[in-house]
Amino acid sequence: MNSRKKLSSLQMELLEVFSFEVSDEQVKEIRSLLVEYFADKTTTDVDELFKEKGWGEEKIEEWSKEHMRTEYK
């Protein structure tokens, strides 16, 4: 059975924006703005985490060598 979830404030805001007539090009521009915003936010959060944990390039190198795939039996 599917449970219904309330829309978030962001979803409500976007519905309000899209209640007006917008072109396909404007939709692409808005999508691009949202992607850029969330990418910047993620970068800032990761930079903060690295600073907080005292991590550096060696941590990235360590992660690059990890194999996190599910083992098949």
PDB file with SEQRES, HELIX, SHEET and CRYST1 records, atoms N, CA, C and O in Angstrom:
SEQRES   1 A   73  MET ASN SER ARG LYS LYS LEU SER SER LEU GLN MET GLU          
SEQRES   2 A   73  LEU LEU GLU VAL PHE SER PHE GLU VAL SER ASP GLU GLN          
SEQRES   3 A   73  VAL LYS GLU ILE ARG SER LEU LEU VAL GLU TYR PHE ALA          
SEQRES   4 A   73  ASP LYS THR THR THR ASP VAL ASP GLU LEU PHE LYS GLU          
SEQRES   5 A   73  LYS GLY TRP GLY GLU GLU LYS ILE GLU GLU TRP SER LYS          
SEQRES   6 A   73  GLU HIS MET ARG THR GLU TYR LYS                              
HELIX    1 AA1 SER A    9  VAL A   17  1                                   9    
HELIX    2 AA2 ASP A   24  LYS A   53  1                                  30    
HELIX    3 AA3 GLU A   57  SER A   64  1                                   8    
CRYST1    1.000    1.000    1.000  90.00  90.00  90.00 P 1           1          
ATOM      1  N   MET A   1       0.833  -1.176   0.000  1.00  0.00           N  
ATOM      2  CA  MET A   1       0.000   0.000   0.000  1.00  0.00           C  
ATOM      3  C   MET A   1       0.881   1.244   0.000  1.00  0.00           C  
ATOM      4  O   MET A   1       1.812   1.336   0.800  1.00  0.00           O  
ATOM      5  N   ASN A   2       0.610   2.179  -0.861  1.00  0.00           N  
ATOM      6  CA  ASN A   2       1.381   3.409  -0.929  1.00  0.00           C  
ATOM      7  C   ASN A   2       0.895   4.395   0.123  1.00  0.00           C  
ATOM      8  O   ASN A   2      -0.301   4.658   0.241  1.00  0.00           O  
ATOM      9  N   SER A   3       1.831   4.931   0.879  1.00  0.00           N  
ATOM     10  CA  SER A   3       1.452   5.963   1.834  1.00  0.00           C  
ATOM     11  C   SER A   3       1.712   7.326   1.193  1.00  0.00           C  
ATOM     12  O   SER A   3       2.713   7.518   0.504  1.00  0.00           O  
ATOM     13  N   ARG A   4       0.821   8.243   1.424  1.00  0.00           N  
ATOM     14  CA  ARG A   4       0.960   9.578   0.843  1.00  0.00           C  
ATOM     15  C   ARG A   4       1.817  10.431   1.745  1.00  0.00           C  
ATOM     16  O   ARG A   4       1.676  10.417   2.968  1.00  0.00           O  
ATOM     17  N   LYS A   5       2.705  11.173   1.121  1.00  0.00           N  
ATOM     18  CA  LYS A   5       3.567  12.087   1.858  1.00  0.00           C  
ATOM     19  C   LYS A   5       3.175  13.499   1.492  1.00  0.00           C  
ATOM     20  O   LYS A   5       2.746  13.766   0.369  1.00  0.00           O  
ATOM     21  N   LYS A   6       3.322  14.397   2.439  1.00  0.00           N  
ATOM     22  CA  LYS A   6       3.048  15.799   2.167  1.00  0.00           C  
ATOM     23  C   LYS A   6       4.168  16.360   1.295  1.00  0.00           C  
ATOM     24  O   LYS A   6       5.318  15.931   1.385  1.00  0.00           O  
ATOM     25  N   LEU A   7       3.819  17.305   0.467  1.00  0.00           N  
ATOM     26  CA  LEU A   7       4.827  17.964  -0.360  1.00  0.00           C  
ATOM     27  C   LEU A   7       5.700  18.857   0.514  1.00  0.00           C  
ATOM     28  O   LEU A   7       5.220  19.481   1.461  1.00  0.00           O  
ATOM     29  N   SER A   8       6.978  18.909   0.185  1.00  0.00           N  
ATOM     30  CA  SER A   8       7.893  19.765   0.935  1.00  0.00           C  
ATOM     31  C   SER A   8       7.656  21.217   0.537  1.00  0.00           C  
ATOM     32  O   SER A   8       6.982  21.496  -0.454  1.00  0.00           O  
ATOM     33  N   SER A   9       8.208  22.125   1.308  1.00  0.00           N  
ATOM     34  CA  SER A   9       8.061  23.552   0.987  1.00  0.00           C  
ATOM     35  C   SER A   9       8.697  23.867  -0.364  1.00  0.00           C  
ATOM     36  O   SER A   9       8.195  24.723  -1.092  1.00  0.00           O  
ATOM     37  N   LEU A  10       9.792  23.192  -0.710  1.00  0.00           N  
ATOM     38  CA  LEU A  10      10.418  23.392  -2.019  1.00  0.00           C  
ATOM     39  C   LEU A  10       9.487  22.934  -3.133  1.00  0.00           C  
ATOM     40  O   LEU A  10       9.321  23.627  -4.137  1.00  0.00           O  
ATOM     41  N   GLN A  11       8.888  21.780  -2.955  1.00  0.00           N  
ATOM     42  CA  GLN A  11       7.963  21.277  -3.971  1.00  0.00           C  
ATOM     43  C   GLN A  11       6.774  22.218  -4.145  1.00  0.00           C  
ATOM     44  O   GLN A  11       6.331  22.469  -5.266  1.00  0.00           O  
ATOM     45  N   MET A  12       6.267  22.729  -3.045  1.00  0.00           N  
ATOM     46  CA  MET A  12       5.144  23.679  -3.113  1.00  0.00           C  
ATOM     47  C   MET A  12       5.555  24.948  -3.854  1.00  0.00           C  
ATOM     48  O   MET A  12       4.798  25.472  -4.671  1.00  0.00           O  
ATOM     49  N   GLU A  13       6.747  25.431  -3.567  1.00  0.00           N  
ATOM     50  CA  GLU A  13       7.249  26.640  -4.231  1.00  0.00           C  
ATOM     51  C   GLU A  13       7.399  26.415  -5.732  1.00  0.00           C  
ATOM     52  O   GLU A  13       7.031  27.272  -6.535  1.00  0.00           O  
ATOM     53  N   LEU A  14       7.936  25.268  -6.101  1.00  0.00           N  
ATOM     54  CA  LEU A  14       8.099  24.952  -7.522  1.00  0.00           C  
ATOM     55  C   LEU A  14       6.746  24.819  -8.224  1.00  0.00           C  
ATOM     56  O   LEU A  14       6.599  25.240  -9.372  1.00  0.00           O  
ATOM     57  N   LEU A  15       5.770  24.240  -7.548  1.00  0.00           N  
ATOM     58  CA  LEU A  15       4.432  24.159  -8.125  1.00  0.00           C  
ATOM     59  C   LEU A  15       3.868  25.554  -8.376  1.00  0.00           C  
ATOM     60  O   LEU A  15       3.211  25.804  -9.387  1.00  0.00           O  
ATOM     61  N   GLU A  16       4.135  26.443  -7.445  1.00  0.00           N  
ATOM     62  CA  GLU A  16       3.686  27.836  -7.606  1.00  0.00           C  
ATOM     63  C   GLU A  16       4.356  28.478  -8.812  1.00  0.00           C  
ATOM     64  O   GLU A  16       3.693  29.141  -9.609  1.00  0.00           O  
ATOM     65  N   VAL A  17       5.655  28.290  -8.951  1.00  0.00           N  
ATOM     66  CA  VAL A  17       6.399  28.841 -10.086  1.00  0.00           C  
ATOM     67  C   VAL A  17       5.842  28.291 -11.392  1.00  0.00           C  
ATOM     68  O   VAL A  17       5.620  29.034 -12.348  1.00  0.00           O  
ATOM     69  N   PHE A  18       5.622  26.986 -11.420  1.00  0.00           N  
ATOM     70  CA  PHE A  18       5.183  26.352 -12.655  1.00  0.00           C  
ATOM     71  C   PHE A  18       3.684  26.467 -12.913  1.00  0.00           C  
ATOM     72  O   PHE A  18       3.177  25.921 -13.892  1.00  0.00           O  
ATOM     73  N   SER A  19       2.976  27.177 -12.033  1.00  0.00           N  
ATOM     74  CA  SER A  19       1.564  27.434 -12.313  1.00  0.00           C  
ATOM     75  C   SER A  19       1.426  28.521 -13.373  1.00  0.00           C  
ATOM     76  O   SER A  19       0.353  28.707 -13.947  1.00  0.00           O  
ATOM     77  N   PHE A  20       2.519  29.237 -13.627  1.00  0.00           N  
ATOM     78  CA  PHE A  20       2.546  30.252 -14.681  1.00  0.00           C  
ATOM     79  C   PHE A  20       3.081  29.618 -15.962  1.00  0.00           C  
ATOM     80  O   PHE A  20       3.786  28.609 -15.929  1.00  0.00           O  
ATOM     81  N   GLU A  21       2.742  30.214 -17.055  1.00  0.00           N  
ATOM     82  CA  GLU A  21       3.193  29.699 -18.352  1.00  0.00           C  
ATOM     83  C   GLU A  21       4.706  29.919 -18.490  1.00  0.00           C  
ATOM     84  O   GLU A  21       5.187  31.051 -18.431  1.00  0.00           O  
ATOM     85  N   VAL A  22       5.436  28.832 -18.673  1.00  0.00           N  
ATOM     86  CA  VAL A  22       6.877  28.923 -18.910  1.00  0.00           C  
ATOM     87  C   VAL A  22       7.217  28.078 -20.134  1.00  0.00           C  
ATOM     88  O   VAL A  22       6.606  27.040 -20.388  1.00  0.00           O  
ATOM     89  N   SER A  23       8.187  28.545 -20.865  1.00  0.00           N  
ATOM     90  CA  SER A  23       8.593  27.830 -22.073  1.00  0.00           C  
ATOM     91  C   SER A  23       9.483  26.646 -21.708  1.00  0.00           C  
ATOM     92  O   SER A  23       9.966  26.543 -20.581  1.00  0.00           O  
ATOM     93  N   ASP A  24       9.693  25.762 -22.665  1.00  0.00           N  
ATOM     94  CA  ASP A  24      10.602  24.636 -22.454  1.00  0.00           C  
ATOM     95  C   ASP A  24      12.003  25.135 -22.139  1.00  0.00           C  
ATOM     96  O   ASP A  24      12.709  24.550 -21.318  1.00  0.00           O  
ATOM     97  N   GLU A  25      12.397  26.209 -22.792  1.00  0.00           N  
ATOM     98  CA  GLU A  25      13.721  26.788 -22.542  1.00  0.00           C  
ATOM     99  C   GLU A  25      13.830  27.295 -21.101  1.00  0.00           C  
ATOM    100  O   GLU A  25      14.863  27.113 -20.458  1.00  0.00           O  
ATOM    101  N   GLN A  26      12.781  27.923 -20.598  1.00  0.00           N  
ATOM    102  CA  GLN A  26      12.792  28.391 -19.216  1.00  0.00           C  
ATOM    103  C   GLN A  26      12.853  27.222 -18.237  1.00  0.00           C  
ATOM    104  O   GLN A  26      13.515  27.311 -17.203  1.00  0.00           O  
ATOM    105  N   VAL A  27      12.172  26.140 -18.557  1.00  0.00           N  
ATOM    106  CA  VAL A  27      12.228  24.953 -17.709  1.00  0.00           C  
ATOM    107  C   VAL A  27      13.668  24.438 -17.650  1.00  0.00           C  
ATOM    108  O   VAL A  27      14.160  24.087 -16.577  1.00  0.00           O  
ATOM    109  N   LYS A  28      14.330  24.393 -18.785  1.00  0.00           N  
ATOM    110  CA  LYS A  28      15.735  23.956 -18.822  1.00  0.00           C  
ATOM    111  C   LYS A  28      16.618  24.875 -17.991  1.00  0.00           C  
ATOM    112  O   LYS A  28      17.497  24.407 -17.267  1.00  0.00           O  
ATOM    113  N   GLU A  29      16.386  26.189 -18.093  1.00  0.00           N  
ATOM    114  CA  GLU A  29      17.180  27.155 -17.327  1.00  0.00           C  
ATOM    115  C   GLU A  29      16.951  26.986 -15.826  1.00  0.00           C  
ATOM    116  O   GLU A  29      17.899  27.034 -15.042  1.00  0.00           O  
ATOM    117  N   ILE A  30      15.702  26.789 -15.431  1.00  0.00           N  
ATOM    118  CA  ILE A  30      15.388  26.598 -14.011  1.00  0.00           C  
ATOM    119  C   ILE A  30      16.002  25.301 -13.511  1.00  0.00           C  
ATOM    120  O   ILE A  30      16.556  25.261 -12.413  1.00  0.00           O  
ATOM    121  N   ARG A  31      15.910  24.242 -14.304  1.00  0.00           N  
ATOM    122  CA  ARG A  31      16.525  22.965 -13.934  1.00  0.00           C  
ATOM    123  C   ARG A  31      18.029  23.148 -13.743  1.00  0.00           C  
ATOM    124  O   ARG A  31      18.607  22.633 -12.785  1.00  0.00           O  
ATOM    125  N   SER A  32      18.654  23.880 -14.653  1.00  0.00           N  
ATOM    126  CA  SER A  32      20.091  24.129 -14.562  1.00  0.00           C  
ATOM    127  C   SER A  32      20.437  24.906 -13.289  1.00  0.00           C  
ATOM    128  O   SER A  32      21.432  24.609 -12.628  1.00  0.00           O  
ATOM    129  N   LEU A  33      19.626  25.885 -12.955  1.00  0.00           N  
ATOM    130  CA  LEU A  33      19.842  26.653 -11.722  1.00  0.00           C  
ATOM    131  C   LEU A  33      19.746  25.759 -10.487  1.00  0.00           C  
ATOM    132  O   LEU A  33      20.548  25.873  -9.560  1.00  0.00           O  
ATOM    133  N   LEU A  34      18.759  24.873 -10.488  1.00  0.00           N  
ATOM    134  CA  LEU A  34      18.599  23.959  -9.356  1.00  0.00           C  
ATOM    135  C   LEU A  34      19.771  22.989  -9.248  1.00  0.00           C  
ATOM    136  O   LEU A  34      20.269  22.728  -8.152  1.00  0.00           O  
ATOM    137  N   VAL A  35      20.205  22.461 -10.373  1.00  0.00           N  
ATOM    138  CA  VAL A  35      21.357  21.550 -10.382  1.00  0.00           C  
ATOM    139  C   VAL A  35      22.591  22.272  -9.838  1.00  0.00           C  
ATOM    140  O   VAL A  35      23.316  21.731  -9.003  1.00  0.00           O  
ATOM    141  N   GLU A  36      22.819  23.481 -10.312  1.00  0.00           N  
ATOM    142  CA  GLU A  36      23.975  24.261  -9.860  1.00  0.00           C  
ATOM    143  C   GLU A  36      23.892  24.535  -8.359  1.00  0.00           C  
ATOM    144  O   GLU A  36      24.892  24.420  -7.651  1.00  0.00           O  
ATOM    145  N   TYR A  37      22.707  24.897  -7.875  1.00  0.00           N  
ATOM    146  CA  TYR A  37      22.522  25.178  -6.452  1.00  0.00           C  
ATOM    147  C   TYR A  37      22.871  23.953  -5.606  1.00  0.00           C  
ATOM    148  O   TYR A  37      23.647  24.049  -4.655  1.00  0.00           O  
ATOM    149  N   PHE A  38      22.290  22.796  -5.959  1.00  0.00           N  
ATOM    150  CA  PHE A  38      22.519  21.601  -5.160  1.00  0.00           C  
ATOM    151  C   PHE A  38      23.954  21.089  -5.287  1.00  0.00           C  
ATOM    152  O   PHE A  38      24.491  20.528  -4.331  1.00  0.00           O  
ATOM    153  N   ALA A  39      24.576  21.271  -6.438  1.00  0.00           N  
ATOM    154  CA  ALA A  39      25.980  20.890  -6.605  1.00  0.00           C  
ATOM    155  C   ALA A  39      26.870  21.765  -5.723  1.00  0.00           C  
ATOM    156  O   ALA A  39      27.782  21.268  -5.063  1.00  0.00           O  
ATOM    157  N   ASP A  40      26.597  23.065  -5.716  1.00  0.00           N  
ATOM    158  CA  ASP A  40      27.367  23.983  -4.869  1.00  0.00           C  
ATOM    159  C   ASP A  40      27.170  23.658  -3.392  1.00  0.00           C  
ATOM    160  O   ASP A  40      28.123  23.673  -2.614  1.00  0.00           O  
ATOM    161  N   LYS A  41      25.935  23.365  -3.014  1.00  0.00           N  
ATOM    162  CA  LYS A  41      25.627  23.030  -1.625  1.00  0.00           C  
ATOM    163  C   LYS A  41      26.363  21.759  -1.211  1.00  0.00           C  
ATOM    164  O   LYS A  41      26.918  21.691  -0.114  1.00  0.00           O  
ATOM    165  N   THR A  42      26.368  20.763  -2.077  1.00  0.00           N  
ATOM    166  CA  THR A  42      27.064  19.510  -1.782  1.00  0.00           C  
ATOM    167  C   THR A  42      28.560  19.741  -1.640  1.00  0.00           C  
ATOM    168  O   THR A  42      29.188  19.213  -0.722  1.00  0.00           O  
ATOM    169  N   THR A  43      29.132  20.524  -2.543  1.00  0.00           N  
ATOM    170  CA  THR A  43      30.562  20.833  -2.477  1.00  0.00           C  
ATOM    171  C   THR A  43      30.905  21.530  -1.168  1.00  0.00           C  
ATOM    172  O   THR A  43      31.888  21.181  -0.514  1.00  0.00           O  
ATOM    173  N   THR A  44      30.103  22.507  -0.789  1.00  0.00           N  
ATOM    174  CA  THR A  44      30.329  23.238   0.463  1.00  0.00           C  
ATOM    175  C   THR A  44      30.246  22.287   1.656  1.00  0.00           C  
ATOM    176  O   THR A  44      31.086  22.344   2.553  1.00  0.00           O  
ATOM    177  N   ASP A  45      29.242  21.419   1.668  1.00  0.00           N  
ATOM    178  CA  ASP A  45      29.080  20.476   2.781  1.00  0.00           C  
ATOM    179  C   ASP A  45      30.249  19.493   2.858  1.00  0.00           C  
ATOM    180  O   ASP A  45      30.724  19.187   3.951  1.00  0.00           O  
ATOM    181  N   VAL A  46      30.714  18.997   1.716  1.00  0.00           N  
ATOM    182  CA  VAL A  46      31.845  18.070   1.708  1.00  0.00           C  
ATOM    183  C   VAL A  46      33.116  18.790   2.149  1.00  0.00           C  
ATOM    184  O   VAL A  46      33.905  18.234   2.912  1.00  0.00           O  
ATOM    185  N   ASP A  47      33.323  20.016   1.679  1.00  0.00           N  
ATOM    186  CA  ASP A  47      34.489  20.793   2.111  1.00  0.00           C  
ATOM    187  C   ASP A  47      34.474  20.992   3.627  1.00  0.00           C  
ATOM    188  O   ASP A  47      35.513  20.897   4.282  1.00  0.00           O  
ATOM    189  N   GLU A  48      33.296  21.267   4.177  1.00  0.00           N  
ATOM    190  CA  GLU A  48      33.150  21.448   5.616  1.00  0.00           C  
ATOM    191  C   GLU A  48      33.480  20.152   6.365  1.00  0.00           C  
ATOM    192  O   GLU A  48      34.165  20.176   7.388  1.00  0.00           O  
ATOM    193  N   LEU A  49      32.990  19.025   5.848  1.00  0.00           N  
ATOM    194  CA  LEU A  49      33.254  17.732   6.457  1.00  0.00           C  
ATOM    195  C   LEU A  49      34.752  17.418   6.448  1.00  0.00           C  
ATOM    196  O   LEU A  49      35.299  16.949   7.446  1.00  0.00           O  
ATOM    197  N   PHE A  50      35.409  17.677   5.320  1.00  0.00           N  
ATOM    198  CA  PHE A  50      36.857  17.436   5.231  1.00  0.00           C  
ATOM    199  C   PHE A  50      37.611  18.289   6.246  1.00  0.00           C  
ATOM    200  O   PHE A  50      38.547  17.816   6.891  1.00  0.00           O  
ATOM    201  N   LYS A  51      37.201  19.537   6.382  1.00  0.00           N  
ATOM    202  CA  LYS A  51      37.861  20.433   7.339  1.00  0.00           C  
ATOM    203  C   LYS A  51      37.623  19.949   8.770  1.00  0.00           C  
ATOM    204  O   LYS A  51      38.548  19.904   9.582  1.00  0.00           O  
ATOM    205  N   GLU A  52      36.378  19.589   9.069  1.00  0.00           N  
ATOM    206  CA  GLU A  52      36.003  19.117  10.401  1.00  0.00           C  
ATOM    207  C   GLU A  52      36.753  17.847  10.792  1.00  0.00           C  
ATOM    208  O   GLU A  52      37.189  17.708  11.935  1.00  0.00           O  
ATOM    209  N   LYS A  53      36.904  16.921   9.845  1.00  0.00           N  
ATOM    210  CA  LYS A  53      37.551  15.629  10.116  1.00  0.00           C  
ATOM    211  C   LYS A  53      39.065  15.678   9.933  1.00  0.00           C  
ATOM    212  O   LYS A  53      39.761  14.728  10.293  1.00  0.00           O  
ATOM    213  N   GLY A  54      39.581  16.776   9.377  1.00  0.00           N  
ATOM    214  CA  GLY A  54      41.013  16.877   9.141  1.00  0.00           C  
ATOM    215  C   GLY A  54      41.480  16.017   7.978  1.00  0.00           C  
ATOM    216  O   GLY A  54      42.645  15.621   7.918  1.00  0.00           O  
ATOM    217  N   TRP A  55      40.575  15.729   7.061  1.00  0.00           N  
ATOM    218  CA  TRP A  55      40.905  14.906   5.905  1.00  0.00           C  
ATOM    219  C   TRP A  55      41.561  15.746   4.828  1.00  0.00           C  
ATOM    220  O   TRP A  55      41.386  16.963   4.779  1.00  0.00           O  
ATOM    221  N   GLY A  56      42.327  15.077   3.955  1.00  0.00           N  
ATOM    222  CA  GLY A  56      42.978  15.747   2.838  1.00  0.00           C  
ATOM    223  C   GLY A  56      43.006  14.842   1.624  1.00  0.00           C  
ATOM    224  O   GLY A  56      42.174  13.945   1.482  1.00  0.00           O  
ATOM    225  N   GLU A  57      43.960  15.081   0.761  1.00  0.00           N  
ATOM    226  CA  GLU A  57      44.101  14.313  -0.483  1.00  0.00           C  
ATOM    227  C   GLU A  57      44.252  12.821  -0.221  1.00  0.00           C  
ATOM    228  O   GLU A  57      43.783  11.994  -1.003  1.00  0.00           O  
ATOM    229  N   GLU A  58      44.912  12.482   0.884  1.00  0.00           N  
ATOM    230  CA  GLU A  58      45.121  11.065   1.189  1.00  0.00           C  
ATOM    231  C   GLU A  58      43.791  10.333   1.409  1.00  0.00           C  
ATOM    232  O   GLU A  58      43.690   9.147   1.093  1.00  0.00           O  
ATOM    233  N   LYS A  59      42.779  11.008   1.938  1.00  0.00           N  
ATOM    234  CA  LYS A  59      41.466  10.399   2.131  1.00  0.00           C  
ATOM    235  C   LYS A  59      40.807  10.114   0.782  1.00  0.00           C  
ATOM    236  O   LYS A  59      40.186   9.066   0.605  1.00  0.00           O  
ATOM    237  N   ILE A  60      40.938  11.024  -0.150  1.00  0.00           N  
ATOM    238  CA  ILE A  60      40.379  10.827  -1.493  1.00  0.00           C  
ATOM    239  C   ILE A  60      41.087   9.647  -2.166  1.00  0.00           C  
ATOM    240  O   ILE A  60      40.445   8.818  -2.811  1.00  0.00           O  
ATOM    241  N   GLU A  61      42.393   9.580  -2.012  1.00  0.00           N  
ATOM    242  CA  GLU A  61      43.169   8.472  -2.573  1.00  0.00           C  
ATOM    243  C   GLU A  61      42.734   7.145  -1.948  1.00  0.00           C  
ATOM    244  O   GLU A  61      42.590   6.143  -2.650  1.00  0.00           O  
ATOM    245  N   GLU A  62      42.528   7.140  -0.643  1.00  0.00           N  
ATOM    246  CA  GLU A  62      42.066   5.932   0.057  1.00  0.00           C  
ATOM    247  C   GLU A  62      40.705   5.488  -0.496  1.00  0.00           C  
ATOM    248  O   GLU A  62      40.501   4.305  -0.771  1.00  0.00           O  
ATOM    249  N   TRP A  63      39.795   6.422  -0.653  1.00  0.00           N  
ATOM    250  CA  TRP A  63      38.464   6.094  -1.182  1.00  0.00           C  
ATOM    251  C   TRP A  63      38.539   5.572  -2.609  1.00  0.00           C  
ATOM    252  O   TRP A  63      37.743   4.720  -3.004  1.00  0.00           O  
ATOM    253  N   SER A  64      39.493   6.081  -3.383  1.00  0.00           N  
ATOM    254  CA  SER A  64      39.586   5.659  -4.780  1.00  0.00           C  
ATOM    255  C   SER A  64      39.996   4.194  -4.911  1.00  0.00           C  
ATOM    256  O   SER A  64      39.780   3.578  -5.955  1.00  0.00           O  
ATOM    257  N   LYS A  65      40.581   3.641  -3.864  1.00  0.00           N  
ATOM    258  CA  LYS A  65      41.047   2.255  -3.895  1.00  0.00           C  
ATOM    259  C   LYS A  65      40.070   1.290  -3.235  1.00  0.00           C  
ATOM    260  O   LYS A  65      40.288   0.079  -3.250  1.00  0.00           O  
ATOM    261  N   GLU A  66      38.988   1.822  -2.653  1.00  0.00           N  
ATOM    262  CA  GLU A  66      37.991   0.969  -1.996  1.00  0.00           C  
ATOM    263  C   GLU A  66      37.106   0.288  -3.032  1.00  0.00           C  
ATOM    264  O   GLU A  66      36.767   0.859  -4.068  1.00  0.00           O  
ATOM    265  N   HIS A  67      36.744  -0.954  -2.715  1.00  0.00           N  
ATOM    266  CA  HIS A  67      35.804  -1.682  -3.541  1.00  0.00           C  
ATOM    267  C   HIS A  67      34.578  -1.930  -2.680  1.00  0.00           C  
ATOM    268  O   HIS A  67      34.613  -2.727  -1.743  1.00  0.00           O  
ATOM    269  N   MET A  68      33.498  -1.243  -3.007  1.00  0.00           N  
ATOM    270  CA  MET A  68      32.304  -1.321  -2.168  1.00  0.00           C  
ATOM    271  C   MET A  68      31.178  -2.082  -2.870  1.00  0.00           C  
ATOM    272  O   MET A  68      30.012  -1.965  -2.495  1.00  0.00           O  
ATOM    273  N   ARG A  69      31.533  -2.848  -3.873  1.00  0.00           N  
ATOM    274  CA  ARG A  69      30.517  -3.625  -4.577  1.00  0.00           C  
ATOM    275  C   ARG A  69      30.073  -4.808  -3.743  1.00  0.00           C  
ATOM    276  O   ARG A  69      30.823  -5.315  -2.909  1.00  0.00           O  
ATOM    277  N   THR A  70      28.854  -5.238  -3.975  1.00  0.00           N  
ATOM    278  CA  THR A  70      28.320  -6.408  -3.290  1.00  0.00           C  
ATOM    279  C   THR A  70      29.005  -7.660  -3.836  1.00  0.00           C  
ATOM    280  O   THR A  70      29.113  -7.857  -5.046  1.00  0.00           O  
ATOM    281  N   GLU A  71      29.460  -8.487  -2.916  1.00  0.00           N  
ATOM    282  CA  GLU A  71      30.088  -9.738  -3.347  1.00  0.00           C  
ATOM    283  C   GLU A  71      29.007 -10.716  -3.794  1.00  0.00           C  
ATOM    284  O   GLU A  71      27.965 -10.842  -3.151  1.00  0.00           O  
ATOM    285  N   TYR A  72      29.264 -11.400  -4.894  1.00  0.00           N  
ATOM    286  CA  TYR A  72      28.350 -12.420  -5.374  1.00  0.00           C  
ATOM    287  C   TYR A  72      28.794 -13.778  -4.868  1.00  0.00           C  
ATOM    288  O   TYR A  72      29.984 -14.089  -4.834  1.00  0.00           O  
ATOM    289  N   LYS A  73      27.832 -14.569  -4.481  1.00  0.00           N  
ATOM    290  CA  LYS A  73      28.157 -15.902  -3.939  1.00  0.00           C  
ATOM    291  C   LYS A  73      27.808 -16.970  -4.930  1.00  0.00           C  
ATOM    292  O   LYS A  73      28.008 -18.154  -4.658  1.00  0.00           O  
TER     293      LYS A  73                                                      
END                                                                             
